[in-house]
């Protein structure tokens, strides 16, 4: 991944460093330098970490005051590994016609779980997901000193693909992703 990132970098190459480190190891994070960064981004990775506390504790010291931490995760309410949440298709006869409705059926939510699943079709091996409810995600950030100052729940309006009747394209009113922006406020009011 580092080689691919370097190959794709065309601007500001003298200002960009690439490193491999364990995001769940606070000491490795702090070796980057305290209060050195304006922002940090974690795209679709928190659910891959068994523990997020070390990352958040490290970020609270890596970021400058008023620094931002933006993360995205599969939406904990709607986009979960079965049997917690399932995408369903219901077909019914109504008023002389056949109606097809697409929905998400949520059977469980509040208890954190570890589940096995795949991120992409034809993925060569299953992976572990560490699913947490929104309250646990945010409260872990709050305990590390962050405040929530932005929240998005994007839903995607894409053309449906008949070969994938359970795809998110059929659910344009249900967000499969949660994106949060946390800030590290100063201690002064």
C-alpha positions in Angstrom: 0.0 0.0 0.0 2.9 2.4 0.8 4.4 1.7 -2.7 1.0 2.4 -4.3 0.6 5.6 -2.4 4.1 6.8 -3.4 3.4 6.0 -7.0 0.2 8.0 -7.0 1.7 11.0 -5.3 2.3 13.7 -7.8 2.4 16.9 -5.8 4.1 18.0 -2.6 6.3 14.9 -2.6 9.0 16.7 -0.5 6.4 17.3 2.3 4.8 13.8 2.5 6.2 11.0 4.6 5.0 7.4 4.4 5.3 5.2 7.4 4.1 1.8 8.5 3.0 1.7 12.1 0.5 0.0 14.4 -2.4 2.4 14.9 -3.4 0.6 18.0 0.0 1.2 19.6 0.0 4.6 21.4 3.8 4.6 21.7 4.4 4.2 18.0 1.9 6.9 17.3 3.5 9.3 19.8 6.9 8.7 18.2 5.5 10.9 15.3 5.6 13.9 17.6 3.2 15.5 20.0 1.0 18.4 18.8 2.5 18.1 15.4 -0.6 17.5 13.2 -3.5 19.7 12.2 -5.7 16.7 11.3 -6.0 13.0 11.0 -8.2 10.8 8.9 -9.3 7.2 9.4 -11.2 5.9 6.5 -13.1 2.6 7.0 -10.6 1.2 9.5 -12.0 1.6 13.1 -14.2 -1.5 12.6 -11.0 -3.5 11.8 -9.4 -2.6 15.2 -10.1 -4.7 18.3 -9.3 -1.7 20.5 -9.6 1.9 19.4 -8.7 3.5 22.7 -4.9 3.5 22.0 -5.5 5.3 18.7 -7.7 7.9 20.2 -5.4 8.5 23.2 -2.5 8.9 20.8 -4.4 11.2 18.5 -5.4 13.4 21.4 -1.7 14.1 21.9 -0.6 14.1 18.2 -3.1 16.7 17.1 -2.7 20.4 17.7 -5.3 22.2 19.8 -8.4 22.6 17.6 -7.1 19.8 15.5 -9.5 17.5 13.7 -10.0 13.8 13.5 -12.3 12.6 10.8 -13.4 9.0 10.6 -15.8 6.9 8.5 -17.3 3.5 9.4 -20.0 1.3 8.0 -23.1 2.8 9.5 -23.5 1.0 12.9 -27.3 1.1 12.7 -27.8 -0.2 9.2 -24.6 -1.7 7.7 -23.7 -4.6 9.9 -22.7 -8.2 9.5 -25.7 -10.6 9.6 -27.5 -11.6 11.7 -27.5 -8.1 13.2 -28.6 -6.3 10.1 -29.9 -7.8 6.8 -30.8 -6.2 3.5 -34.1 -7.7 2.4 -36.3 -7.6 -0.6 -40.1 -8.0 -0.1 -42.4 -8.6 -3.0 -46.2 -8.1 -2.5 -49.3 -7.8 -4.6 -50.9 -4.4 -4.0 -53.8 -2.8 -5.9 -53.5 -5.3 -8.7 -49.8 -4.9 -9.2 -46.6 -6.4 -7.9 -44.6 -4.1 -5.6 -40.9 -4.7 -4.7 -39.6 -3.0 -1.6 -36.0 -3.0 -0.4 -35.2 -2.5 3.3 -32.8 -3.2 6.1 -33.9 -5.5 8.9 -32.1 -4.8 12.2 -32.2 -7.6 14.7 -29.6 -6.4 17.2 -27.5 -3.3 17.7 -26.5 -2.1 21.1 -24.0 -4.8 22.2 -20.5 -4.7 20.6 -19.7 -7.8 18.7 -16.8 -9.4 16.8 -18.0 -10.9 13.5 -16.5 -12.4 10.4 -17.4 -11.0 7.0 -16.1 -9.7 3.7 -15.6 -6.1 2.5 -15.8 -7.0 -1.2 -17.3 -9.7 -3.3 -14.7 -12.4 -4.2 -12.4 -11.3 -1.3 -9.9 -14.1 -1.0 -10.4 -14.5 2.8 -12.9 -13.4 5.4 -11.9 -10.7 7.9 -12.9 -9.8 11.4 -15.2 -6.8 12.1 -15.3 -5.2 15.5 -18.8 -3.7 15.5 -19.6 -1.0 18.0 -22.8 1.1 18.4 -22.6 4.8 17.7 -22.7 5.7 21.4 -19.6 3.5 22.1 -17.7 5.1 19.2 -18.5 8.6 20.2 -18.1 8.1 24.0 -14.6 6.6 23.4 -13.7 9.7 21.4 -15.2 12.0 24.2 -13.1 10.2 26.9 -10.0 10.9 24.8 -10.8 14.6 24.9 -12.5 15.0 21.5 -15.8 16.8 20.8 -18.1 16.0 17.9 -18.4 19.0 15.5 -19.6 17.4 12.3 -21.6 14.4 11.3 -22.7 13.0 7.9 -24.7 10.0 6.9 -24.4 9.8 3.2 -26.8 7.8 1.2 -25.9 7.0 -2.4 -28.2 7.4 -5.3 -26.7 5.1 -8.0 -28.3 3.3 -10.8 -29.5 -0.2 -9.6 -27.6 -3.2 -10.9 -30.0 -6.1 -11.5 -27.2 -8.6 -10.9 -26.9 -7.3 -7.3 -30.5 -7.0 -5.9 -29.3 -6.5 -2.4 -26.9 -3.7 -3.1 -27.1 -0.3 -1.5 -28.2 1.3 -4.7 -31.7 -0.1 -3.9 -31.7 1.7 -0.6 -31.2 5.4 -1.4 -32.9 6.5 1.8 -30.7 4.4 4.1 -27.1 5.5 4.7 -24.6 2.7 4.6 -21.8 5.0 6.0 -21.3 7.2 9.0 -18.7 10.0 8.8 -17.8 12.0 12.0 -15.6 15.0 12.5 -14.2 15.3 16.0 -12.2 18.3 17.2 -9.7 18.6 20.0 -10.9 21.7 21.8 -8.7 23.8 24.0 -9.0 23.4 27.8 -10.2 27.0 28.1 -13.9 27.8 27.6 
